[in-house]
Amino acid sequence: MEQSDFTFQPSLRSEVSSNTLNAPLHTVKVERSDQSLISSYAFKKPADDDHDIPPVPPLQIPPQVDGLDQAPTQTFDNTETVRQTERRKDGGFHAWLVCFGVWCAFTSSFGWLNSVGVFQDYYQKHFLQNYSNLDISWISSVQVFMIFSGGIVFGKLFDDNGPRWLLVVGTFLQVFGLVMTAGSTQYYQFFLAQAVCSSIGASCIYYASAGAISTWFIKKRATAFGIAATGSSIGGVFFPIMVFRLVERIGFPWTMRIVALIVFVLNVIAILTVKSLLVHTHKPFSIWKYLHQFKDVPFVCLLVGMTMFSFGLWVPINYLITQGQAAGMSESLAHLFGRFLPGILADRFGRFNIMFLATIVSGVLTLALWIPAKSNVPIIIYAAFYGFFSGAYVSLGPTVVGQISNIKEIGLRNGVLYFCVGIAVLVGSPIGGQLVTAMNGNFLGLQLFAGVTMVVGACIILSSRVMIAGFGWQVV
């Protein structure tokens, strides 16, 4: 932070000698335990023969909430200034308008992503009959990986430039990729158009929106993010149903063109409504800025825990459909409530607390319900409960990161964490597909892999929470 212009003067001027008032200015730097500079105060140093100056009272450092000082104003690197009048509202018309725009962006990006399991099954039955489960699963895995891992680039771009141009470029790439998917018939064409091009665009959309909404809320951040995240669940219900109905009537190419049009409209709304509350300025790239994040042990534990959990997270989403889609089951409706309700609970009872609860229950449900399920009814029950708790994990992730991060680095930290998550997602589903193939179509190995990785990830997330607040109950 920049030096303050504040000059400390003792209130009892009658007791201050002339030597003191004419003494040179000296600077005292006050630092927090995390070595971040709070401010610099200049004061008049008394001469050696002055002993009648009352002691200077200790400086009172205001408490922090989610990386922001509760001071009248807040500046970052002399140029990034929070528009404090709007910031204090923690809501209001403009904030909720941004939330609506983010909802549209999440519907078009993660809402479309939530339908990858449907395309795993559809491609296997129609275009790619000669390819194995493992081969086809690479399309969905790379698609998810590109969306998550793009944050290591797009998070930094958001911190430097804000959301506007990321939304514009992302819209072009996503729509272009979907249009190219409409004309695809070969494996490599689906891979390049859907898994690479469209997903890079969706990643731009996601990180621009997730970073922007985090600047508008503190106390209601999990609630706002949960409301916006319902867009991905609604998209996960709407897009698969629409695709299957339209494919039967007008064919796959025109169906994908209609999807591209809907995505374009949603992204245009996001471009017009989503903005950041920070004034962003470009900062030079430095690899040490990324590596510095790993010095924060609670953040590292959170990163490792979420990465481990993500090895198993998308396995049920991809393979439940292959196992039981004919029964009409869908976990997406449960995702809808799993992303909204936990956000409200997290703001009241603590984001880390609800995050751990959601992750550990997801893993236990996978081991206790999915493995013994042999008919459609228990599979549907598992899908509903799993959709609820795994949806909570997805919606609470960025809010937990924001709770232990400085707001001016929210994009960078989200990018670093979700890049690692993306690697786990990239290999998770192919590992599951290989296990199914190795066991001659039996899902037991895949189910054990998903359940164990999620339980282990939940325990590591708990260790991050313990480092912050200990083992006792606290709202954290």
Secondary structure as GFF3:
##gff-version 3
##sequence-region A 1 476
A	DSSP	beta_strand	7	8	.	.	.	ID=ss1
A	DSSP	three_ten_helix	13	15	.	.	.	ID=ss2
A	DSSP	alpha_helix	18	21	.	.	.	ID=ss3
A	DSSP	beta_strand	25	31	.	.	.	ID=ss4
A	DSSP	beta_strand	37	44	.	.	.	ID=ss5
A	DSSP	beta_strand	64	65	.	.	.	ID=ss6
A	DSSP	beta_strand	68	69	.	.	.	ID=ss7
A	DSSP	beta_strand	75	76	.	.	.	ID=ss8
A	DSSP	beta_strand	80	81	.	.	.	ID=ss9
A	DSSP	alpha_helix	84	87	.	.	.	ID=ss10
A	DSSP	alpha_helix	93	108	.	.	.	ID=ss11
A	DSSP	alpha_helix	110	113	.	.	.	ID=ss12
A	DSSP	alpha_helix	116	125	.	.	.	ID=ss13
A	DSSP	alpha_helix	133	149	.	.	.	ID=ss14
A	DSSP	alpha_helix	151	161	.	.	.	ID=ss15
A	DSSP	alpha_helix	164	182	.	.	.	ID=ss16
A	DSSP	alpha_helix	187	190	.	.	.	ID=ss17
A	DSSP	pi_helix	191	197	.	.	.	ID=ss18
A	DSSP	alpha_helix	198	214	.	.	.	ID=ss19
A	DSSP	alpha_helix	221	250	.	.	.	ID=ss20
A	DSSP	alpha_helix	252	273	.	.	.	ID=ss21
A	DSSP	alpha_helix	287	292	.	.	.	ID=ss22
A	DSSP	three_ten_helix	293	295	.	.	.	ID=ss23
A	DSSP	alpha_helix	297	324	.	.	.	ID=ss24
A	DSSP	three_ten_helix	325	327	.	.	.	ID=ss25
A	DSSP	alpha_helix	332	349	.	.	.	ID=ss26
A	DSSP	alpha_helix	351	365	.	.	.	ID=ss27
A	DSSP	pi_helix	366	370	.	.	.	ID=ss28
A	DSSP	alpha_helix	376	403	.	.	.	ID=ss29
A	DSSP	three_ten_helix	407	409	.	.	.	ID=ss30
A	DSSP	alpha_helix	410	438	.	.	.	ID=ss31
A	DSSP	alpha_helix	444	469	.	.	.	ID=ss32
###
